Amino acid sequence: MSQYSHTDKLEDLWQAYADTVFLVDSPLPDWPQAAIITACNPPGEIMTATENHRLHNQLVHHLAGRNLMFSEITGASPDHAHQERSLLIRCSKKQANALSEKVSQNAFFWIEQGTLYLCPCLLRQVTERRLGNFSARLIHR
C-alpha cells in the first residue's frame, strides 16, 4: 500500500488550480495579454471572509496606485463551491509574477492572445501549464 506523498498533494493542488473557471458579472476588457491574480487565501491557506476582503482591497489599492488597469473577476471550482475574488490585470508576465509574490500566491493565471496558462509563483516545483481557450472558462452570471 502506497502512502499519499507530498508530491501527490502538490499534483492534486496544481490540478485543482488548472480546473478553475471564472465568473464574471459584466463584459471583460479585450486586452491582448493580462493576468488573473487573487489576494485571497495566501499561500493556499483558507482565511476568513473578512481577512480575504481586506487582502483583496489592499491589492486593488496597490494596483490603482501604480496606474495598472484591472477588472473584477471571480475564480471558482467547477462546482462553484469554492470561489475567490480576483482581478484581471493588464500587465506584463514579469509584473504578474511580482504581484503574485507580493500577495503570497502559489500561482497566477496568464492570458495571451486568448489562451489561458497556469503559472507557478511560490510553487516552484511545478511547471507552467497551457489550459486552452480562456473564453471557454468564462461563466457570465
N, C-alpha and C positions, 0 to 999 in steps of 0.2 A: 504494500500500500504506500503510495507516494504522499508526501506532505505538501500542503499548499505553500509554495515558496514565495519569497518577496518578488521574484520575477513574475510569477503568476499574477500576483496582486497588481503589479505595475502594468502588466499587459491588459488586465481587466479594466483598470482605471483609464488607460490610453484608449481602449475600445469604447468605454462609456463616453469619453470626450468626443471620439470620432462619430458616435451615434447622435450627437447633438442636432436638434432642429432649432429654428429661430422664429420667434413670434414677433409680429410687427402690427402696429395699430394704424400706420399711415405709410404711404409710399416712401421708399428709401432713396437717398441721393444716388445718382448713377456715376460713381467715381470709378476710374479705371483700376485703382488699387486702394485697398483700405484694410484695416484690422478690426477685429471684434475682440474686445477686451472687457473682462469683468473685474471689479474690485472685490466682489463678494467671496466669502469663504476662503481666504488665503491661508496657506497654500494647500487647498483641498480640505481644510478643516471646517466643519459646519459651525457657523456663527449664528447669533440671534438675528432676528429681522431688524432690530434697532441698530445693531452693530453693522450689518450689511448696508443699511440705508446710509449710515454715517460714512462708510468707506466709499460707497457709490458717489455721494455728494462731494467727497474730497477729490475723487478722480475728475468729476465734472469741473470743479473749480480749478484744478491743476491744468486741464486742457484749455479751459477758457482763458486762463492767464497766459497761455502760450499761443493763443490765437489759432489753435487746431480746431478744425471743423469736425463736428460729430453729430450723431443722431442716435436716439434711444432704440434699443433692440433687446429682446429677452432670449437668452439661451435656455433650452429646455431638453429634458429627456424626451424620447419619442412619445411616451405616455403622458407627458406634461406634469408628472408627479413632482419632479424636481425642476425648479426654474431659478435663474439668476439674472437680475437686471444687468445689462451690459451696454456697451457703446460701440457703434460702428464709427470708426475714426479715420479721417483722411490723413494718412501719414506714410512715411516710408517703412519698410520692413524693419530696418535698424531702429527707428523710433518706436515701433510696435514692441520690439523685444525689450527695449529700455523701459517703456511704460509698464510692460508686464512684470518686469523685475521690480520696478518701483512699488507696485501693488502686490508683490509676493505671489504671483500666479505661476502655476505649474506649466501653463501653456496659453497660447492665444490662437485665434483663427486669422488667417490671411486670405484675402480675396484679390485675385489678379486676373483681369480680363474675364470675369465671371466664374472663375474656377476657385473653389474653396480648398484651403490647405489647413491642416492642424500642425502647429509649430510648437516644439518644446521651448520652454523658458527655464524654469527651475528644474524640470525633469530632463536632465542631460543624458540619461541612459536610453532615451528613445529617439527615433528619427522622425523628421518631418514626414507627413503623410498627405497625399493628394486625396481629397474626398469627393471631387466631382463638381458638378454644376451647383453653384450657390443658390440660384433661384429655385432649384428642386427642394431645398431645405427650408424655404420660407413658408410660413403659415400666417396668413392675414387674419387678424381677429376682427 
